[in-house]
Amino acid sequence: MGLKISQQKSRRASARLELLRQELLAPILSIEGHAELLKEQVTDKDCLADLKKIESAASLTRSLIDEMLAAEVHHQESAQRDSQRSRFKHDLRNSVGAISGYSEIILEELEDADQLGADARIYLESQLADSGVLLQKVETLFEAEHELGDDHGSDLMHVSSVFDSFDRSDQEDSKTIAGNILVVDDNDSSRSLLAHQLNRQGHMVSTAPSGREALELIREGRPDLILLDLFMPDMNGFDVLREMRGDGELRAVPVIIITGLSDRNAAVKCIEAGAFDILIKPVNPSLLQARVTACLERKAWRDKEDAYRQELENSYAFIRKVFGRYLSAEVVQQILESDDGMQMGGGKRTVTIMMTDIRGFSMLSQELDPQDCVKMLNNYFSIMTPLIQKYDGVIDEFLGDAILAIFGAPVASDIHAQQAVACALEMQQAMTEVNHNNQKWDLPAIEMGIAVNTGEVVVGNIGCESRSKYGVVGHHVNLTARIESFTVGGQVMASEYTISELQPDVTIAQSLEVEAKGIKDRVRIHEITGIGEPYNLLLEDEEYEIQPLKTEIPLSFRRLSGKAIADESVSGVLVAAANGVAQLSTTAELSVLTNLRMNIPGYPGSENDQIFSKVTDIADRQNGQNQYIIKLTSAPLEARRYIRSLIVQQ
């Protein structure tokens, strides 16, 4: 116990002397630095000669301080100690006096010659101030009756609190982090010694005698820490550092440089190249353990941060993936990255709205097995969704068998009308793939109608804090739904507002004015079959030749207005047909796009049939009968088969 106390006292005394050395050397370093700067400002030969004298005096002062503090370490008789102190104080007064004296001479000479610049004045006045501070420290250096290393020194040398903290730290339990360490040194003895010391400290150690071999081991094993010798014949440690820094996977591996070169510039270069620390040979085992432990702790924290960041990235990707099933990538990004992404409300914006619908799906859903029905829908959505995303569209929602999509929000676009029309045309082309899959699975072929409309809507988060959706509301959303009701399978019908926004050439098959339910004014709509550069999409004309029926099919029908069915029942006959198309002969006056609900008696299941059709063209007037081309929009499979069975085969 007595030996330990003696050692602690000796360490504290040495620390106080080192602290005193720093306090005395600080003004000297400042004087030397300003003298170096003055050389750039002074051209007079006499002044330059005086600057050299200042530098010599500063160097002498530095040597005297080192000699004085070295003497204080040895306990001497009081008379001998006092004599030495007097000599040091006398010599220090002289050297510090020379610094201040020559600084004043230079200042006066430059002022007299009118050559004293602003910077030179600052440097000289700083030298005079530093020499004054240093002289004051010298005068009070030996005033107290004590040894410089004693516990009861001046405030300058109070370091007891620091060492008390050190002592408390020694008493605390500290966990040593064991790591996988690679020692790289071409000297067998140095390499073996470092490996032995690290093994005793509980680390797993591997070694390499050269820089190139070390790089191979680093790439293979990814050590936790590398102790790297600077001087090696094949590839020096600095080049190893630079190669590691250029490799994204290796640059994070901590490196401590081990070298016998005590050179500040070399140390700076190594730190800049990526070294964590530098140790000078011969390496003290305790210092080695401390530096290694510090590096491994930093790496452990960085590994935890990397793992936590990776976990966050995985969670972020998972959220994107899950949300992406219900929302577009743009909406998900807005929710996750915007500070107000989940706030209720929205704003007005001009967008293009697209609504699609599978014709006759209600009837199909009654006839198909539920699993087949879902399979058919999933096939349809899986093909249509990527196309909408391809043209920067946002799927607002799936409405049963319908799709409501937005172009121009949340990501603004100047060409949202063109994107929507091109998307609609390509979606119609993709119905070939949809029905090819349906055929493979023994499911019926389907047709889709698409409406496109452009206008100002309110777009944003709609709902409440507990449940909300990103969507659009407004007159133009309703108008889009009304336009969609006028379409038949295979058609893309656009409003006049969309047509006015289109810049590329578009092919319009027909234009009509219609009265839409809930819409005040008549609306002009256009059937689009193609769009030009840069999309170059064109729908092929549906070729069919209506053939006469072997036997005319009598029927009755009622007009539909929206979802309502007119009370008046009108009779007529089907005189010709093709696949999904028929020619209706009746005395009634019908308009193009009129929806009909027909009843055709005489085939199995006809007592419960619901056959819907739309007038697509006025064919002729023969023998007092009006001839119309109608397209079956929804009809039981048995009804379709019955009509096909009566077509005269050519």
PyMOL commands that set and color helices and strands:
alter all, ss='L'
color gray80, all
select helices_A, chain A and resi 2-38+45-73+78-112+118-139+155-157+160-171+188-200+211-221+237-245+264-272+285-324+329-337+361-367+370-390+416-440+475-485+496-501+606-608+637-645
alter helices_A, ss='H'
color red, helices_A
select strands_A, chain A and resi 180-184+204-208+225-229+255-259+277-280+345-358+393-399+402-407+448-463+468-473+492-495+506-514+523-531+537-538+547-561+564-565+570-578+581-586+595-599+611-622+625-634
alter strands_A, ss='S'
color yellow, strands_A
deselect
rebuild
show_as cartoon
